[in-house]
Amino acid sequence: MASDTHDSMIATYYLETDGDLAQVARDVITLETTGGWDGSGDPPPLFAACTGEVISVEEASPGCGTVQVAFPLLNFNLEESAFASLWLSMVGGGTHALLAYRKSRLVDFTLPASALAYFPGPQFGMEDTRRLLDLAPGTPVIGTIVKPTCGLTADDVADLVYRMAAGGVRFIKDDEKMLSPAYCPLRERVEKVCAALRRAEDETGQRVLYAPHITTGPQRLERYAEIALEAGANALMVNFLAAGFQSLEVLARNFDVPIYAHCGGKEAFGRERGQGVAPEVVAKFARLLGGDYFRTGVLGGYLVGGTTEELHSLTAVLTEDLPGLRPMAPVLSGGLKPDNLAHNLQAFGCDVLALAGTGLTRHPQGIAFAVAEMLRIAAEVANK
């Protein structure tokens, strides 16, 4: 049995069962490691060392509660398949498919430093983003998201981006629906956007990070990144749920620019209470694999998960101390606008990217006024 947590991955699950919670936990960890010994006599030492064990059981009510189980790292191929080892152990086997319980939710997991060393982690994060933009410590990064989501030509996007950058935003990303359609292909869009950003920089003296959306299949991902960077982009955005979690690692290890880890779709894993994969786990996966920015949400926004408790929990996962890994920068988006910016910065601090999309483009007093308001409010909160 796994006996040393320094040699194991510890996973925490919430379970609801009509049976015995402790027994279900033992069944789950046995199934997801060795599956139980079928030979004659006692299992050999290697088999015993590869079998996981239950660390703790906390029953909140009959059959319902949290369990901690240990997956021996001995079973993992960390050098060549680190993330696959995590996923197939905690999520991708029969863990969530057993008839033994009504609900199963992966709440958290921890890895020892020896295992964390196999993951790239963020290459930039908040500190280096400020360095790239020549911003003082404690300054939030005010940015935007290209809106509308579809139906814009490359010239349309460039015009919008110019107005945003000339107004003072410092970070711009494509919307997740903006891929590379025939009416707005990736290379043309990035070339025209970057030309517009250079024009704005000449006028303002301020550099802007632009993260075009390059999500595609694994066979094309690196080529899309090369196209975007050749066209002038200085950041990249990928939806790692569409392109695959390890798309983040491919980009982080091969391209020296910040990576926006777009998490649209994570709610499909865990929106139902007590079921699936918690958003904090998805965020930790993204951090391990090399994303620099991750959306936490907005108080007063339009997406689920927008409570103070949930946003603080996500922020903690992105910024907690993990040996050898940099923090990831939380992103406030999903309904951010001048009216709720101060409230969100006061709640979550200024070590964030604050991205307003339609909060700027649909502002009744226009984009220029809305951007100026965002900058004014951010400066007031940062200087208090």
Secondary structure, 3 states (H helix, E strand, C coil): CCCCHHHEEEEEEEEECCCCHHHHHHHHHHHCCCCCCCCCCCCCHHHHHHCCEEEEEEEEECCEEEEEEEEEHHHCCHHHHHHHHHHHHHCCCCCCCCCCCCEEEEEEEECCHHHHCCCCCCCCHHHHHHHHHCCCCCCCEEEEECCCCCCCCHHHHHHHHHHHHHHCCCEEECCCCCCCCCCCCHHHHHHHHHHHHHHHHHHHCCCCEEECECCCCCCCHHHHHHHHHHCCCCCEEEEHHHHCCCHHHHHHHHCCCCEEEECCCCHHHHCCCCCEECHHHHHHHHHHHCCCEEECCCCCCCCCCCCHHHHHHHHHHHHCCECCECCCEEEECCCCCHHHHHHHHHHHCCCCEEEECHHHHCCCCCHHHHHHHHHHHHHHHHCC
